[in-house]
Amino acid sequence: MSGRRAARPSGYAALAELAEGLLALRENPRPWIEANLWIRDKQRRVVPFLLNEVQRDYHAHATAWDLVLKARQQGFTTLICGRFFADCLLRRNTTSVIVAHDYDSAERIFRIVQLFWERLPQGERRRVGEPKLSNRREFLWPKLNSHFYVGSAQKVSSGRGMTIHNLHCSEFAFWPRPEESLVALTQAVPANGRVVIESTPNGIGNHFHKLWRETEDGKTRFAGHYYVWFESSEYAAHVDEAEAQEIRASLAPDEQDLVQRYKLTPAQIKWRRLKKRDLGELFKQEYAEDDVNCFLASTRACFDQGALGRMAARIAAELAPESVAAIPTRDGRMLPVAPARLLVWKQPQEGRLYVVGGDVGEGLAGGDASCAIVLDRQSGEQVAELHGRVAPDRFGYLLDALGRWYNAAMLAVERNNHGHSTLNTLRNVCRYPRLYFHIRYDARAGVVAIPILGWPTDQQTKPILVDDLAAAISEEAVLLRSSDVVDECMTFVTTDSGAQQAQQGAHDDRVMALGIAWQVRKRPQSRGSTQRPEGW
């Protein structure tokens, strides 16, 4: 070998080599992250940031718009901080924004980023230049014109006025005004930007749950990712062989199912038992095992959550219903249902008896929707669902056509508020043949039966409706087909004041329609009866 030293690349060649390396790292920043970033682990040690198994999986499958459902403390926030921090330092003119659900969480997240910078190797610090720091949880690197900001969802203006290239919405299920905040933030993300919404569950009916279900149905631009607790190897307790044998011999049915389906070890089962002892029913929420049962409703739910969870799992595996655009009328025309939606699992069958329960909304945009649930009277199976924001009188025409189509089903409409308009259309215009008349017993009049048209929801009837429906769900006597009905049942709760209604942010029009249909199913019905009292 010659004694001459190898010539160094020219300044241009060195810059080109650096640019090529940075380009590769922009596409896959994991090598840069693991070589340069440090974190504080759960034992409070400061260690190199080496991705765990769940972090590696998400990093490999991340897309531009991701929705992540996860168990607790799997390292997602740390990973996304690392990815966004790397993007700021590897790509000029980059703005990364992380929005936590509250101020304390925002402070904790910013400390992760501070540690990234404090432990960043000197060579990288010289390359990117010293940051301009502020007391508002942000870094600004003037040399790169890159910006990293951590804000709180408690301040809706977090991120406003910026062009956000990387947006992370952390623990989104716990945000105070999720829809309003998300719209404001995502409007600031350009076409080539990245959005990650990540959260543990927080019940059913909130915006995160709705977004997850819509993403599952392919109705959003997000790619869904969910990670269960047993994908994290640290979630296991120490067991010796004797204890392992004892655990294998004492598996409960749900534990046997997990072992058979996911090959859980005795160490994982022991860890699960310990956590369930500490958390009770909240274990399903904090440490997800699937993407159905982890969405727990309030502990004051009116209906059996286990039974509803089984129904939801069954429905998810079933074929989608038929969406019917128009209903045949008695004069041979087809009546369009739009803007309502009619879902049909079973069309009318000759010789079958059906019942229909109807809940009437005002029909205004943003107001309550109207709903009708059709049940097979003999089997208790849901066969159709009509739902949408339509005017009360037009809802009467739709119910007339729907009821006649289902073999002149017994039809009960809630008479409260806007229901009077619907009942008027059904009785006086359409002259529907089988309208439900409620029998009111007046003790002051010597227990005299007083028939009234329609179902009256009041302090006397509502507890009966809810209790009977609760028993039917618990015993799985009612065979639900609609995931929307199941979701509403899961969010139907007893409030602190004792009222039975949808929890805040949820709806109960489907619950009420179902409950009314179930009540009507109790009424004896002959094939030829009009069920009208004498004199009508």
Secondary structure, DSSP 8 states (H G I E B T S, - for coil): --SS------HHHHHHHHHHHHHHHHH--HHHHHHH-EEE-TTS-EEE----HHHHHHHHH--SEEEEEE-TTSSHHHHHHHHHHHHHHHSTT-EEEEEESSHHHHHHHHHHHHHHHHTS-HHHHHHH---EE-SSSEEEETTTTEEEEEEETTSTTTTTTS--SEEEEETGGG-SSHHHHHHHHHTTS-TT-EEEEEE----SSSHHHHHHHHHHTT-SS-EEEEE-GGGSTTS-----HHHHHHHHHT--HHHHHHHHHH---HHHHHHHHHHHHHHGGGHHHHS-SSTTTTS---TTBSS-HHHHHHHHHHHHHS---EEESEEE-TTS-EEE-TTSEEEESS---TT--EEEEEE-----TTS--EEEEEEETTT-BEEEEEEE---HHHHHHHHHHHHHHTTS-EEEEB-STTHHHHHHIIIIIS--S-B-EEEEEEGGGTSEEEEEEBB--STTHHHHHHHHHHHHHHTT-SB---HHHHHHHHTEEE-TTS-EEE-TT---HHHHHHHHHHHHHHS---SS-----TT-
